[in-house]
Structures are given as C-alpha cells and as structure tokens.
Amino acid sequence: MEFKMQTRPTPSAAITLEKASFFPRVYGWMALGLLVSAVASFGLLSSPSALKFVFGSKVVYFGLILGALTLYLDFVNLFLMLLRLLGRRK
C-alpha cells in the first residue's frame, strides 16, 4: 500500500511571498552562527592555556578535527532527511 499525500495547489504569489519571508530568516540564523563561531575562535586564540591544550596533544587536536567533521556530516544527513520528509513529489 502506497501512501500519497494530498495537497491543494497554492498560488504562485503565495509561494513567492513564503520564499521571500523564509530566506531572510535563514540568513539571520547563518549570521548568528558565524558570529558565535567568530567569538569562540577569538576566545581560543587569545588564551595561551587553551592553545597549549589543543595543540599540545595530537590526540586532542585530531579528536577535535574528527568531532567537527562528524558534526558537519550529521547536519548534512539531517538536512537530507528533512528534504525527504518535506519535499514535494510530482
């Protein structure tokens, strides 16, 4: 048994308005994420003890790189899952 979602067509003006209000919010969240990353990087680079902790041990250094890569791939997979769930099929 195949499940087909029933949707009613929306006028193109409503879709355009929806996109116009969606993108500024996305860019706002992206800017906030960039700001948080910049503040964290500045804090790390201005603290000699934090620099020694990160770069003093190869295990910590490569562990942080692996953790960042894992987090990135998690977000990519989450995005792809949301596309599958919410994507429109023709």
Beta strands, then each sheet from edge to edge (+ up, - down):
end
